[in-house]
Amino acid sequence: MIFVHDKGRMANNMLQYGHVYAWGREHGRATMSMRFAYKYPWFHICHTRHHHFRNYLFAKYAAKWHLIPTVRFDTEGADYSREEQLMRHVRFIYVGGWYARWYDLFLKYKSEILELFAFDKPVEEQAANILDVTADKTQASPVSIRLGVHIRRGDYATFQGGRFFYDDEQYVAVIRRFCEQHPNETVSVYICTNDPKLNKDYYLKNLTRCHVIFPAGNPAEDLCLLSHCNYLIGAPSTFPLVAAMYHDTPLYWIEDPQAPIVFSNFDTLFRHIY
């Protein structure tokens, strides 16, 4: 059994585990995500055989007391042949590190990863309810495009020196440019954020051409709703990236708020995470 010690937030954990799961599938090794054994209860993976709190406690303390070996993938581009050898042959092993990445294997087993991270029924129902309410409000002008926007604040004030910490004016400008590219279509904008003090009035006053909605769900509900949008926009972050993974939704990572809007897809962008 490979116990995957995930770090960071939920979307980071999904990608980290996905890579190790794919490696394990290729080499006949069972895997377990430490975080999805107890912290994020909204996914199918949480109800699978190995994902329960007892296994979490066993792995945590067995690694802490050096009863099972630990391998780390902490340096980009390093030679990890020794670590992979241990992962192949040791019965129980604790694996961690942001650079445990096997891109081709991830894509090979992507459909299985998506099945593991399928949303529980109440999460899907909550997203559907929000989408249905929006449709009801716009019957005179039917919704033809659903644009999901993820506004990342918080830790992004310091991440990469604040490079991707955009203000409300910059986000509004990007959304307006998207709407201008679709002059004959109605656009509903679903804004999800980790900023509890987001100035919602600013968006409502400056995006009058759009129907602006602030879902304000838990992390899984927001992720699920974004995954059902037709297009996604956000700062380079794993949250909109994982949302794009579910249905191959076109995603625009805002690397320069004034640059042209060019959409890409998960299979390309997940190889270029900052």
Backbone as a ProteinNet text record, in pm:
[ID]
protein_1_A
[PRIMARY]
MIFVHDKGRMANNMLQYGHVYAWGREHGRATMSMRFAYKYPWFHICHTRHHHFRNYLFAKYAAKWHLIPTVRFDTEGADYSREEQLMRHVRFIYVGGWYARWYDLFLKYKSEILELFAFDKPVEEQAANILDVTADKTQASPVSIRLGVHIRRGDYATFQGGRFFYDDEQYVAVIRRFCEQHPNETVSVYICTNDPKLNKDYYLKNLTRCHVIFPAGNPAEDLCLLSHCNYLIGAPSTFPLVAAMYHDTPLYWIEDPQAPIVFSNFDTLFRHIY
[TERTIARY]
83.7	0	87.6	55.6	123.9	31.4	76.3	0.2	49.3	-40.9	-2.6	-26.5	83.7	78.4	59.7	-64.9	-96.1	-72.6	-30	-13	-90.6	-107.4	-179.2	-329.4	-404.1	-549.7	-610.8	-743.1	-816.4	-777.4	-775.3	-744.6	-600.5	-507.9	-370.3	-367.3	-442.9	-445.3	-500	-598.9	-657.6	-555.3	-481.1	-379.7	-264.5	-218.9	-109.2	-145.7	-263.7	-304.1	-324	-379.8	-402.2	-275.2	-166.1	-38.8	6.8	1.8	50.2	-45.2	-175	-271.2	-238.2	-211.2	-180.9	-53.7	47.3	170.9	141.5	61.7	27.5	-49.7	-143.1	-219.5	-127.2	-30.8	61.5	150.1	179	272.7	206.6	74.8	4.2	7.7	15.6	20.6	-105.5	-161.7	-276.6	-228.6	-313.5	-278.5	-392.4	-357.7	-457	-417.7	-512.8	-488.9	-515.5	-416.5	-433.4	-544.7	-547.9	-645.3	-788.6	-805.2	-941.7	-988.3	-906.4	-950.2	-1026.3	-1016.8	-1083.6	-1125	-1056.4	-1074	-1178.8	-1189.7	-1281.1	-1384.1	-1499.6	-1592	-1691.1	-1664.8	-1768	-1751.1	-1662.5	-1627.2	-1641.1	-1656.1	-1668.6	-1548.7	-1429.5	-1308.1	-1318.3	-1390.9	-1400.8	-1477.2	-1549.4	-1630.5	-1569.5	-1447.9	-1383.7	-1310.2	-1267.9	-1222.6	-1115.2	-1010.8	-896.5	-906.7	-1006.7	-1012	-1100.3	-1037.7	-1106.2	-1004.1	-1055.3	-969.7	-869.7	-904.5	-811.2	-683.8	-699	-581	-500	-570.3	-501.5	-414.6	-471.4	-395.7	-278.1	-303.4	-194.8	-77.9	-106.4	0.2	71.2	-5.8	53.6	155.3	116	204.7	310.5	279.7	382.5	496.6	464.1	569.2	641.7	565.2	625.7	724.1	690.9	775.9	874.5	882.6	977.8	956.4	830.2	795.9	778.4	750.5	745.5	830.4	889.4	975.4	894.6	961	903.3	989.5	927.3	1001.1	938.1	1023.1	979.5	1017.3	927.5	950.9	943.2	1050.3	1047.7	1125.1	1195.1	1277.8	1237.5	1206	1163.6	1278.8	1250.7	1348.5	1454.9	1444.9	1546.7	1532.3	1637.5	1635.2	1568.8	1452.8	1379	1371.5	1469.1	1467.1	1472.2	1550.6	1557.9	1422.4	1357.2	1227.2	1124.2	1128.2	1032.8	1059.9	1185.4	1218.1	1156.9	1169.6	1108.5	956.2	897.5	752.4	705.1	789	752.5	755.6	851	883.4	853.2	836.3	810.1	660.1	624	481.6	402.3	449.4	385	486	444.3	536.2	456.8	519.9	459.1	522.8	442.6	494.4	442.4	530.4	488.9	575.3	531.4	610	535.4	545.7	472.5	518.9	641	694.7	686.5	594	560.9	465.1	520.4	439.4	474.1	368.9	382.7	270.4	298.9	194.6	128.2	207.9	150.4	65.1	110.3	30.8	-98.6	-90.8	-211.6	-315.3	-273.3	-367.5	-417.4	-331.5	-371.4	-485.4	-477.9	-578.9	-671.3	-677.9	-757.2	-903.9	-962.2	-1103.6	-1126.5	-1032.6	-1045.5	-1029.3	-938	-919.1	-1046.8	-1109.5	-1234.9	-1345.5	-1348	-1446.3	-1423.6	-1297.2	-1266.7	-1311.4	-1293.7	-1326.7	-1462.9	-1549.2	-1687.8	-1750.5	-1830.7	-1894.8	-2009.5	-2026	-2140.8	-2269.9	-2377.6	-2505.9	-2551.1	-2543.5	-2587.9	-2508.6	-2381.3	-2299.2	-2347.7	-2371	-2421.9	-2559.4	-2642.8	-2776.8	-2770.9	-2678.4	-2664.1	-2621.2	-2525.1	-2481.7	-2597.1	-2671	-2782.8	-2889.4	-2914.3	-3014.6	-2975.3	-2849.2	-2802.9	-2813.6	-2773.2	-2780	-2925.2	-3015.5	-3157.2	-3219.7	-3185.2	-3238.5	-3196.2	-3071.8	-3023.2	-3102.3	-3126.7	-3202.6	-3343.3	-3407.3	-3543.4	-3551.1	-3448.8	-3449.4	-3427.8	-3381.6	-3343.9	-3423.5	-3546.8	-3625.1	-3649.2	-3662.8	-3684.5	-3561.2	-3445.2	-3320	-3236.6	-3263.7	-3208.1	-3056.3	-3007.5	-2863.7	-2802.5	-2708.6	-2642.7	-2499.1	-2439.2	-2301.7	-2294.3	-2232.4	-2202.5	-2052.8	-2014.3	-1873.3	-1843.2	-1752.8	-1708.3	-1582	-1580.3	-1464.2	-1419.3	-1292.4	-1237	-1144.1	-1177.5	-1097.2	-1014.6	-884	-793.9	-728.7	-752.7	-690.9	-611.3	-622	-555.5	-407.3	-361.9	-220.1	-157.7	-241.5	-186.4	-130.3	-150.4	-86.4	65.3	113.1	257.5	307.3	221.4	263.4	321	440	509	525.9	547.2	564.8	440.9	322.9	198.5	169.2	240.9	228.8	86.8	12.3	-121	-231.2	-198.8	-296.8	-361.9	-476	-540.3	-651.9	-672.6	-779.2	-910.7	-1016.8	-1150.4	-1157.6	-1093.1	-1095.9	-1035.9	-928.7	-864.7	-953.7	-1015.8	-1106.1	-1225.3	-1283	-1397.4	-1358.5	-1240.3	-1195.3	-1183.7	-1132.2	-1120.1	-1258.4	-1350	-1485.2	-1554.6	-1538.1	-1599.1	-1546.3	-1414.8	-1357.4	-1412.8	-1433.3	-1494.9	-1635.3	-1714.3	-1851.3	-1854.2	-1757.8	-1750.4	-1721.9	-1657.8	-1632.6	-1757.6	-1863.4	-1988.9	-2106.8	-2108.6	-2207.5	-2351.6	-2370.4	-2505.6	-2554.2	-2483.2	-2519.2	-2533.7	-2622.4	-2638.9	-2532.9	-2468.5	-2361.3	-2400.1	-2399.6	-2412.3	-2274	-2235.3	-2101.6	-2115.2	-2052.6	-2053.4	-1917.5	-1917.2	-1792.1	-1772.7	-1667	-1629.3	-1496	-1478.9	-1359.5	-1326.8	-1200.2	-1160.7	-1146.7	-1199.3	-1194.2	-1328.1	-1338.1	-1466.3	-1513.9	-1424.9	-1461.1	-1471.8	-1493.8	-1506.5	-1614	-1582.6	-1676.4	-1776.5	-1880	-1976.7	-2048.8	-2075.9	-2147.1	-2069.4	-1936.5	-1854.3	-1876.9	-1885.3	-1906.8	-2047.4	-2145.8	-2282.8	-2300.2	-2234.8	-2248.7	-2172.2	-2065.3	-1979.3	-1990.2	-2079.2	-2100.9	-2249.8	-2306.6	-2450.9	-2494.9	-2404.1	-2439.2	-2455.2	-2407.5	-2406.3	-2503.9	-2536.3	-2605.2	-2496.2	-2474.9	-2364.3	-2418.9	-2358.5	-2402.6	-2282.3	-2303.3	-2198.2	-2245	-2207.3	-2260.3	-2229.6	-2106.3	-2068	-2095.1	-2058.6	-2073.4	-1948.2	-1948.3	-1824.6	-1728.9	-1603.1	-1507.7	-1554.4	-1615.4	-1660.4	-1778.2	-1869.8	-1985	-1941.3	-1847.7	-1795.4	-1723.2	-1642.5	-1568.6	-1664.8	-1767.4	-1865.6	-1937.5	-1981.5	-2051.2	-1961.5	-1837	-1744.6	-1725.2	-1724.4	-1701.6	-1813.6	-1931.4	-2045.9	-2058.2	-1963	-1965.3	-1910.5	-1939.8	-1891.5	-1748.8	-1710.9	-1575.5	-1534.4	-1403.3	-1349.9	-1238.1	-1236.2	-1132.1	-1084.4	-953.7	-899.8	-750.3	-694.9	-548.8	-492.8	-365.7	-306	-315	-402.3	-432.5	-486.1	-464	-513.3	-665.3	-729.9	-874.5	-950.3	-933.6	-1000.9	-945.4	-818.7	-759.6	-832	-855.4	-926.2	-1071.2	-1133.4	-1269.8	-1274.5	-1172.5	-1166.7	-1147.6	-1086.5	-1056.7	-1182.2	-1289.7	-1406.6	-1471.4	-1486.1	-1558.1	-1478.2	-1346.2	-1259.5	-1304.2	-1334.1	-1381.4	-1266.2	-1283.7	-1178	-1148.3	-1019.7	-975.8	-876.7	-898.9	-804.1	-740.9	-612.6	-535	-488.4	-521.5	-483.6	-338.5	-248.8	-107.8	-71.3	-148.6	-134.8	-275.9	-332.3	-471.5	-501.7	-398.2	-421.1	-396.9	-353	-324.2	-454	-448.4	-567.7	-611.4	-741	-796.2	-777.8	-696.6	-670.9	-695.7	-789.2	-825.4	-737.7	-714.9	-642.5	-722.1	-661.9	-734.4	-651.1	-715.1	-649.5	-526.5	-538.8	-428.9	-301.6	-314.5	-197.7	-152.2	-246.2	-209.5	-158.5	-201.9	-158.8	-10.5	51.7	196.2	274.4	203.2	269.8	221.3	201.8	156.8	270	236.4	336.8	371.4
-119.5	0	125.2	217.1	346.6	450.3	508.7	613.7	748.6	824.7	949.9	1065.7	1129.6	1242.4	1369.7	1414.2	1531	1657.9	1762.9	1894.4	1998.9	2114.1	2220.5	2205	2265.4	2264.8	2154.6	2153.5	2041.1	2008.6	2108.3	2081.8	2033.4	2089.9	2039.3	1891.7	1856.9	1719.3	1624.3	1669.3	1585.8	1555.5	1657	1634.8	1550.3	1579.1	1501.9	1354.3	1327.1	1188.3	1125.1	1200.9	1146.9	1094.2	1166.9	1122.2	990.9	983.8	862.5	746.1	774.3	669.3	609.7	697.1	649.4	565.4	610.4	532.3	396.7	395.9	271.1	177.1	229.7	145.3	81	156.1	105	-5.7	0.9	-94.6	-190.9	-195.9	-292.7	-266.6	-138.8	-103.6	-27.8	-67.7	4.4	135.4	236.2	367.9	420.3	511.4	576.5	721.7	812.5	954.6	984.9	1040	1074.4	1178	1280.3	1388.2	1340.7	1254.9	1212.3	1096.2	1058.9	962.3	1030.6	1168.1	1233.3	1378.5	1450.4	1596.3	1646.5	1586.3	1634.9	1525.5	1528.8	1415	1413.4	1490.7	1514.1	1433.2	1336.1	1266.7	1115.2	1049	903.4	835.8	889.6	828.3	810.4	899.4	894.5	771.1	705.9	590	459.6	465.7	346.6	271.5	151.4	54	106.1	168.4	203.1	340.8	419.1	557.9	570.6	551.2	569.3	614.9	662.7	729.9	634.3	507.6	411.5	400.9	392.6	385.9	514.1	626.7	755	755.9	715	714	617	499.2	401.1	458.3	514.4	566	684.6	774.1	894.2	858.3	770.2	741.5	637.3	548.2	453.3	526.6	629.6	709.9	795.9	854.7	940.9	864.6	740.8	659.4	573.1	599.4	530.5	378.7	338.9	197.4	159.1	256.7	235.3	344.2	315.8	415.6	529.3	643.1	761.4	800.9	832.4	889.1	1022.8	1117.1	1252.2	1289.3	1365.1	1419.2	1571.7	1632	1774.6	1863.9	1803.7	1882.6	1853.6	1958.5	1941.1	1886.3	1783.8	1730.2	1641.6	1607.4	1522.7	1377.9	1298.9	1156.1	1082.9	1026.5	959.1	808.1	751.8	607.9	526.3	570.2	498.1	500.3	616.7	627.5	536.4	532.2	447.2	299.7	263.1	124.6	86.1	173.4	146.9	137	224.8	222.5	92.2	33	-92.4	-211.1	-209.7	-333.3	-332.8	-215.9	-211.6	-226.2	-308.2	-338.2	-214.2	-140.1	-15.7	96.8	206.3	317.6	448.1	551.2	684.2	775.7	833.4	910.5	1053	1149	1288.5	1371.5	1495.8	1588.1	1633	1761.6	1823.4	1772.9	1719.1	1679	1528.6	1463	1324.7	1333	1336.2	1362.5	1265.5	1205.2	1115.8	1154.1	1255.9	1316.5	1217	1138.7	1046.1	939.7	892	793.4	856.3	980.1	1049.8	1051.7	1086.5	1092.2	952.5	853.1	715.4	670.3	708.1	665.1	779.3	879.3	998	963.7	875.3	841.6	776.9	696.5	634.8	739.6	832.5	940.3	1022.8	1051	1126	1047.8	917.2	836.4	843.2	837.3	846.3	980.3	1087.5	1220.4	1268.8	1172.8	1209.7	1270.4	1374.3	1441.9	1357.6	1362.2	1296.4	1361.3	1286.9	1332.6	1467.2	1492.2	1624	1740.5	1717.9	1824.3	1854.3	1748.9	1767.8	1834.7	1796.2	1854.7	2002.7	2039.9	2181.5	2263.5	2211.9	2282.4	2293.4	2185	2186.2	2286.5	2296.5	2392.3	2535.3	2569.5	2705.6	2732.5	2636.6	2653.6	2665	2588.3	2593.2	2726.1	2777.3	2907.2	3017	3012.2	3111.9	3103.6	2982.4	2965.9	3019.9	2996.2	3044.5	3196.2	3261.9	3408.5	3471.5	3395.1	3453.5	3392.5	3349.8	3284.8	3375.7	3507.1	3599	3609.8	3581.4	3586.4	3465.2	3350.5	3223.4	3226.6	3160.7	3152.2	3067	3124.3	3046.2	3015	3093	3067.1	3078.6	2979.7	2985	3004	3117.1	3147.7	3133.7	3043	3028.2	3107.9	3188	3270.5	3235.1	3203	3176.4	3290.3	3359.7	3471.7	3423.6	3414	3362.7	3479.7	3486.2	3589.5	3519.1	3564.7	3496.7	3480.6	3355.4	3325.6	3380.5	3418.9	3470.8	3612	3672.5	3802.3	3787.5	3668.6	3645.5	3540.9	3451	3347.2	3410	3362.2	3417.1	3568.6	3615.6	3758.4	3841.1	3778.4	3849.7	3867.4	3794.2	3809.6	3788.2	3696.5	3663	3711	3809.9	3866.2	3986.1	3962.5	4066.2	4134.1	4263.1	4335.7	4320.9	4374.8	4360.7	4424.8	4538.2	4607.2	4519.5	4449.6	4362.7	4244.2	4183	4071.2	4117.8	4230.4	4282.2	4310.8	4366.6	4397	4269.5	4163.5	4037.1	3980.8	3983.9	3931.6	4012.3	4144	4228.2	4191.7	4168.1	4132.5	4000	3906.7	3780.2	3804.5	3885.9	3913	3982.7	4070.2	4140.1	4044.1	3931.6	3831.4	3749.2	3768.9	3694.4	3792.5	3888.3	3996.5	3950.4	3837.3	3791.3	3681	3661	3554.6	3609.9	3549.4	3584.6	3510.6	3582.4	3523.4	3530.5	3415.7	3411.8	3386.1	3469.6	3461.7	3410.2	3296.8	3235.9	3262.7	3346.9	3389.9	3315.1	3234.3	3161.9	3217.8	3226.5	3291.5	3240	3258.2	3232.4	3363.7	3471.7	3603.1	3631.6	3619.7	3641.4	3786	3878.5	4020.5	4072.7	3983.2	4025.7	4133.2	4238.9	4349.1	4309.4	4237.7	4186.3	4299.6	4408.3	4520.2	4575.2	4574.3	4625.7	4543.7	4413.4	4327.3	4346.4	4355.4	4373.9	4506.8	4612.1	4744.5	4756.5	4679.3	4695.9	4583.9	4489.6	4380.5	4372.1	4483.2	4490.3	4410.5	4379.8	4298.5	4151.3	4112.1	3972	3947.8	3823	3780	3729.6	3799.8	3768.3	3694.1	3578.6	3493.3	3461.3	3464.9	3429.3	3303.5	3185.5	3062	3045.9	3078.2	3075.2	2939.6	2832.6	2699.9	2657.9	2533.4	2480.9	2451.1	2415.2	2397.2	2298.5	2188.3	2090	2143.4	2214.6	2270	2373.3	2459.1	2557.2	2487.3	2388	2315.2	2245.7	2183.3	2113.4	2211	2323.6	2421	2472.5	2505.7	2552	2445.2	2319.4	2212.4	2202.5	2256.8	2251.4	2377.7	2469.4	2589.2	2557	2646.7	2627.4	2676.9	2778.3	2834.2	2866.2	2863.4	2895.9	2998.9	3092.8	3195.5	3206.3	3221	3241.1	3260.8	3306.4	3312.5	3171	3155	3021.2	2954.1	2858.9	2793.4	2654.8	2562.2	2426.5	2417.3	2515	2504.5	2511	2616	2613.2	2504.5	2468.5	2362.2	2230.2	2195.3	2070.4	2079.2	2196.2	2212.3	2183.8	2228.1	2205.9	2059.1	1982.9	1842.5	1759.5	1790.9	1703.7	1685.7	1795.9	1789.7	1853.3	1855.1	1915.7	2057	2134.6	2271.8	2363.2	2448.8	2545.7	2638.1	2655.2	2734.3	2840.6	2962.3	3072.1	3108.1	3078.9	3122.6	3265.6	3356.4	3497.2	3513.7	3512.8	3537.5	3684.3	3751.3	3895.4	3947.9	4027.3	4070.9	4151.1	4203.2	4283.5	4205.1	4082.2	4000.9	3948.6	3910.2	3850.2	3724.3	3699.5	3580.9	3461.2	3367.7	3247	3127.2	3042.6	2927.9	2807.8	2727.7	2602.1	2493.4	2374	2265	2203.4	2119.9	2057.6	1979.7	1897.8	1808.1	1883.8	2008.9	2093.4	2166.3	2230.5	2318.8	2244.1	2119.2	2053.7	2017.7	2027.8	2007.4	2135	2246	2375.6	2448.5	2374.1	2434.7	2516.4	2634.5	2719	2663.1
0	0	0	-88.7	-93.8	-30.3	78.8	146.4	93.7	35.1	-30.4	64.7	104.9	197.3	116.5	104.4	22.4	102.1	32.9	95.1	16.9	79.5	11.5	30.5	-61.8	-50.5	-137.2	-139.7	-196.8	-340.5	-428.1	-568.6	-584.9	-508.2	-508.5	-471.5	-367.5	-320.2	-426.2	-501.3	-606.3	-714.4	-755.1	-857.8	-805.1	-683.3	-624.8	-616.5	-563	-551.3	-688.5	-782.8	-916.9	-980.5	-964.4	-1020.7	-957.1	-823.7	-757	-782	-787.6	-822	-958.3	-1056.4	-1191.8	-1192.3	-1118.5	-1108.9	-1045.1	-940	-873.7	-963.7	-1039.7	-1133.2	-1235.6	-1283.2	-1385.2	-1328	-1198.7	-1138.5	-1040.1	-1042.8	-960.9	-812.4	-771.8	-630.2	-589.3	-475.3	-420.3	-357.4	-361.4	-307.3	-221	-131.8	-46.8	-26.1	-42.7	-16.8	129.4	196.4	337.5	357.1	272.5	290.4	264.9	164.5	130.4	216.5	315.1	415.4	528.6	534.9	648.3	623.9	532.9	532.2	434.2	318.5	213.8	185.5	248.6	246	129.8	24.4	-77	-205.4	-206.6	-330.3	-315.6	-429.6	-430.8	-364.5	-385.2	-330.3	-178.6	-111.9	33.9	81.9	-8.1	28.7	-23.4	-73.2	-126.3	-15.1	-47.6	51.7	146.6	95.3	178.9	244.5	205.7	252.3	376.2	490.7	617.6	721	833.1	931.6	996.9	1009.1	1068.8	986.2	855.7	768.5	776.7	786.2	800	925.8	1038.3	1163.4	1157.6	1100.6	1089.3	1010.2	892.4	806.2	869.7	929.6	989.4	1097.2	1188.4	1301.1	1266.7	1173.6	1129.7	1062	983.5	920.1	1023.3	1115.4	1217.2	1305.3	1337.3	1424.9	1346	1213.6	1125.7	1121.7	1132.6	1118.8	972.7	889.1	744.2	678	561.3	496.8	434.9	422.3	358.6	239.9	128	14.4	-20.6	-63.2	-94	-236.2	-299.4	-433.3	-421.5	-375.6	-342	-438.5	-534.9	-626	-770.6	-842.1	-981.2	-1065.1	-1144.6	-1239.1	-1179.3	-1052.1	-987.8	-1033.9	-1012.1	-1042.7	-925.5	-951.1	-845.9	-868.5	-936.7	-964.2	-835.1	-736.6	-609.9	-539.4	-538.3	-473.4	-540.9	-672.6	-744.2	-718.8	-703.6	-670	-535.8	-438.4	-308.6	-320.2	-398	-415.4	-480.1	-563.4	-628.2	-532	-438.5	-367.5	-217.5	-155.5	-12	12.2	109.1	130.7	167.6	267.4	308.2	293.7	231	210.6	209.9	260.7	276.5	172.4	84.3	-29.3	-22.6	-41.9	-42.3	-134	-154.8	-236.8	-361.5	-390.7	-501.6	-638.1	-646.3	-776.6	-800.6	-732.1	-768.9	-887.6	-1006.1	-1125.8	-1237.7	-1292.1	-1407.5	-1504.2	-1586.1	-1669	-1764.3	-1834	-1931.7	-1863.5	-1747.1	-1675.2	-1622.3	-1579.2	-1533.6	-1645.6	-1765.6	-1876.7	-1913.5	-1901.7	-1932.7	-1841.1	-1714.3	-1616.3	-1575.5	-1658.9	-1625.8	-1601.6	-1680.5	-1661.9	-1525.8	-1479.2	-1347.4	-1236.6	-1257.2	-1159.3	-1147.5	-1260.2	-1257.8	-1187.7	-1204.4	-1133	-982.5	-941.8	-799	-740.9	-819.4	-769.6	-819.2	-854.5	-884.3	-759.9	-780.6	-667.4	-612.1	-482.3	-421.4	-470.8	-464.1	-518.3	-462.4	-331.1	-281.2	-339.3	-368.9	-427.8	-570	-647.7	-784.1	-781.1	-686.9	-678.2	-644	-556.1	-520.7	-642.3	-717.9	-839.2	-938.7	-956.3	-1050.9	-1008.8	-879.2	-831.2	-864.9	-846.3	-877	-1026.5	-1106.5	-1251.7	-1297.5	-1237.8	-1275.3	-1236.4	-1119.1	-1074.8	-1171.2	-1214.5	-1310.2	-1439.2	-1485.4	-1610.3	-1595.1	-1478.4	-1456.5	-1459.8	-1407.5	-1401.9	-1538.1	-1633.1	-1761.9	-1875.5	-1848.1	-1951.8	-2071.4	-2047.2	-2158.2	-2246.3	-2188.4	-2263.8	-2221.8	-2282	-2232.4	-2220.5	-2117.1	-2096.8	-2206.9	-2279.9	-2383.9	-2348.4	-2257.6	-2213.8	-2062.3	-2001.2	-1858.8	-1843	-1788.5	-1765.8	-1617.7	-1583.2	-1445.1	-1421.5	-1316.6	-1283.1	-1141.6	-1128.5	-994.8	-957	-849.6	-800.7	-682.8	-703.7	-600.1	-527.8	-400.1	-317.4	-207	-83.6	26.6	4.9	-4.7	-17.2	-144.8	-243.5	-369.1	-353.9	-238.8	-212.3	-207.1	-170.7	-161.5	-260.3	-308.5	-402.1	-528.8	-569.7	-686.5	-673.8	-550.3	-527.4	-554.8	-544.7	-572	-719.3	-802.9	-948.8	-1000.5	-937.1	-986.6	-892.7	-810	-717.2	-785.9	-849.1	-930	-850.7	-880	-810.6	-887.3	-829.1	-888.4	-1026.7	-1043	-1172.1	-1282.2	-1250.5	-1350.5	-1385.6	-1285.8	-1315.5	-1398.9	-1362.1	-1437.1	-1582.1	-1602.8	-1739	-1822.9	-1763.9	-1837.3	-1869.5	-1772.7	-1795.9	-1905	-1902.2	-2006.3	-2144.3	-2153	-2282.8	-2332	-2241	-2280.6	-2334.4	-2264.4	-2308.8	-2444.2	-2466	-2595.2	-2710.6	-2679.8	-2782.5	-2815.5	-2735.3	-2755.7	-2755.2	-2849.3	-2843.9	-2865.6	-2928	-2959.3	-2866.1	-2756.8	-2663.7	-2522	-2448.8	-2308.1	-2227	-2136.7	-2055.8	-1908.2	-1842.6	-1697	-1639.1	-1543.3	-1484	-1341	-1315.1	-1181.8	-1117.1	-1014.8	-952.3	-821.2	-816.5	-694.8	-645.5	-515.8	-462.7	-323.5	-284.4	-145.4	-67.4	-124.9	-60.9	7.3	140.2	207.6	203.4	167.3	163.7	20.5	-73.9	-213.8	-227.2	-301.7	-322.8	-432.3	-393.4	-490.6	-563.9	-492.7	-555.6	-674.1	-664.2	-773.4	-900.5	-885.9	-1002.5	-1059	-971.2	-1017.6	-1091.2	-1042	-1104.4	-1235.4	-1248.9	-1366.1	-1468.2	-1442.7	-1538.6	-1571	-1612.3	-1633.7	-1756.3	-1846.6	-1963.3	-1928	-1810	-1771	-1656.3	-1637.6	-1515.9	-1421	-1311	-1219.6	-1098	-1070.1	-959.4	-871.3	-739.8	-643.3	-568.4	-613.2	-553.3	-405	-361.9	-219.4	-154.8	-224.5	-166.6	-91.5	-43.9	12.6	-103.5	-76.6	-187	-294.1	-254.7	-353.4	-434	-369.9	-441.7	-544.3	-506.2	-602.4	-717	-684	-787.7	-883	-828.6	-910.9	-1003.2	-949.1	-1032.6	-1144.4	-1112	-1216.1	-1323.4	-1281.9	-1379.5	-1481.9	-1449.3	-1540.9	-1626.2	-1615.6	-1699.6	-1838.5	-1933	-2070.3	-2089.1	-2010.2	-2013.7	-1870.2	-1847.2	-1715.5	-1728.5	-1632.3	-1627.2	-1482.4	-1465.3	-1331.2	-1335.1	-1224.6	-1211.9	-1219.8	-1258	-1261.7	-1124.5	-1114	-987	-1016.9	-925.2	-948	-935.3	-871.8	-852.7	-985.7	-1066.2	-1197.1	-1287.7	-1269.8	-1350.6	-1328	-1202.4	-1172.2	-1218.6	-1204.8	-1256.5	-1406.2	-1478.2	-1622.7	-1656.7	-1565.2	-1592.3	-1611.4	-1540.1	-1538.4	-1675.4	-1748.5	-1876.4	-1989.8	-1975.3	-2077.5	-2112.2	-2008.5	-2028.3	-2067.3	-2168.2	-2202.3	-2084.8	-2056.5	-1941	-1985.1	-1937.3	-1959.4	-1826.3	-1813.7	-1698.4	-1722.6	-1632.7	-1649.5	-1603.3	-1697	-1664.8	-1684.8	-1769	-1792.2	-1815.5	-1723.1	-1735.2	-1861	-1925.9	-2046.2	-2175	-2163.3	-2281.3	-2343.6	-2471.5	-2534.7	-2460.5	-2462	-2397	-2489.3	-2445.9	-2524	-2433	-2471	-2389.2	-2421.9	-2320.1	-2337.2	-2266.4	-2251	-2185.5	-2074.6	-1996.4	-1882.6	-1923.7	-2029.1	-2067.4	-2100.6	-2141.2	-2168.1	-2042.1	-1975.5	-1864.3	-1742.5	-1719.3	-1596.6	-1599.5	-1717	-1727.4	-1694.9	-1672	-1655.2	-1531	-1423.2	-1299.1	-1237.7	-1187.6	-1123.1	-985.2
[MASK]
++++++++++++++++++++++++++++++++++++++++++++++++++++++++++++++++++++++++++++++++++++++++++++++++++++++++++++++++++++++++++++++++++++++++++++++++++++++++++++++++++++++++++++++++++++++++++++++++++++++++++++++++++++++++++++++++++++++++++++++++++++++++++++++++++++++++++++++++++

